[in-house]
């Protein structure tokens, strides 16, 4: 077991994603990934242009992306 990822949506719905499951969040849908405190191993695919801190620039904002 590799943990459960929780995705909270703006309208109040929360979806649990367990090992081996997939969730596709449509473009433009506001969501917040989180855990209940356990370590979760997941793989996330998103466009290179997606800003990981949204429209807010903080010390965590990455400006130069690494090529994998």
VOGU-3710 file (C-alpha; in Angstrom, 3 decimals, decimal comma):
1> xxxxxxxxxx> 0,000/0,000/0,000  1,444/3,337/-1,032  -0,945/5,787/0,640  -4,131/7,576/-0,346  -4,092/10,890/-2,183  -7,041/13,173/-1,460  -8,190/15,758/-4,004  -10,453/18,522/-2,710  -12,528/20,371/-5,300  -13,836/23,946/-5,006
11> xxxxxxxxxx> -17,479/22,780/-4,808  -16,778/20,766/-1,634  -16,297/17,306/-3,118  -13,276/15,223/-2,034  -12,040/12,248/-4,076  -9,776/9,523/-2,642  -7,208/8,079/-5,048  -5,659/4,804/-3,944  -2,773/2,744/-5,303  -3,313/1,837/-8,951
21> xxxxxxxxxx> -6,122/4,348/-9,505  -6,126/7,283/-11,936  -7,945/10,611/-11,799  -8,042/13,129/-14,623  -8,841/16,681/-13,526  -10,103/18,735/-16,469  -8,238/21,913/-17,351  -9,459/24,902/-15,378  -11,039/22,925/-12,508  -9,770/24,245/-9,155
31> xxxxxxxxxx> -8,476/21,475/-6,909  -6,144/20,862/-3,981  -4,178/17,619/-3,629  -3,389/16,571/-0,047  -2,852/13,609/2,249  -4,176/12,698/5,644  -0,614/12,787/6,986  0,720/9,576/5,466  3,414/9,385/2,811  1,903/9,041/-0,672
41> xxxxxxxxxx> 3,783/7,910/-3,783  2,174/9,264/-6,951  3,009/10,233/-10,491  1,648/13,521/-11,808  1,482/14,527/-15,461  0,770/18,129/-16,382  1,768/20,585/-19,113  5,152/22,252/-18,782  3,418/25,633/-18,602  1,474/24,745/-15,425
51> xxxxxxxxxx> 2,618/26,977/-12,563  3,002/24,871/-9,415  2,381/27,842/-7,104  -0,427/29,300/-9,222  -0,362/33,033/-9,879  1,534/33,720/-6,630  5,319/33,974/-6,714  7,034/32,746/-3,540  10,436/31,394/-2,541  9,132/27,960/-3,632
61> xxxxxxxx> 8,383/29,115/-7,194  10,600/27,342/-9,727  11,420/29,585/-12,681  13,799/27,295/-14,580  12,437/23,835/-15,336  14,714/20,798/-15,587  14,504/18,562/-18,628  13,842/14,935/-17,744
//
